[in-house]
Amino acid sequence: LSDTAKAQAFFEQGAEFARQHNQARLEIDCLGGLGVMYRNQNQAAKAVELLETALALCEKSEDMDSKASTLCNLGAAMMQVDQVKALNHLNQAVDIREQAVCFERALEVFEVLEDVDKVAKVLINLANMAEIHVSSPQAYKEAAEYRKRLLAFLQEHGVRRMDSQCSICLEPMAVQEVTRSHDKELIMLACLHTLHNACWEKLVSTKAEDIACPTCKQPVPLFS
């Protein structure tokens, strides 16, 4: 057998032994090892299945240390299939470890992507979701945090700064600050330009097709 096959057999046997002897921590470790192996083999669906089982065991046993590690591994595996869920898992892990080990693991996941655009897209989607689709003051705070994280990430990779003015109404915007009212909600486009959502929706409503960013004229796909 290859070393990989031997390791897989070891983890499977270990997980079965742990189940039979009610050793939750051992079972979590073995399932986590299997999940990481499948992730490295680009079998994301199988990896996610195993890691979600491990996560359920962590929650049942209230093992927060294992939960943080499992969330990190699950986030890494989910990056291949659902980046929004992946980032949610990583954020949970960061909260548990207070931005220590798991935060470094999360950054490693971003580096594995080797694509700034993919990371930016995840943060843009999260910011827009919290800003526009969730009605609560807390959601505005979360949206501002996502925009701050995006700005920091972009600056780290030498990408230009965010807009400070809506290119439609020409009023100033504080992208890193918390939105104070519904009419001042912000939307970030895939091209990284930011506008007042009300201005954007008004612009979109006047066009049946050929929607483009008013700043850079890049086509903008619309999603329901």
Buried (B, 14 or more C-beta within 10 A) or exposed (E): EEEEEEBBEEBBEBBEEBBEEEBBBBBBBBBBBBBBBBBEEEBBEBBBBBBBBBBEBBEEBEBEEBBBBBBBBBBBBBBBEBBEBBBBBBBBBBEBBEEEBBBEBBEEBBEEBEEBEEBBBBBBBBBBBBBBEEEEEEBBEBBBBBBBBBBEBBEEEEBEEBBEEBBBEEEEBEBBEBBEEEEBBBBBBBBBBBBBBBBBEEBEEEEEEEBBBBBEEEEBEEEE
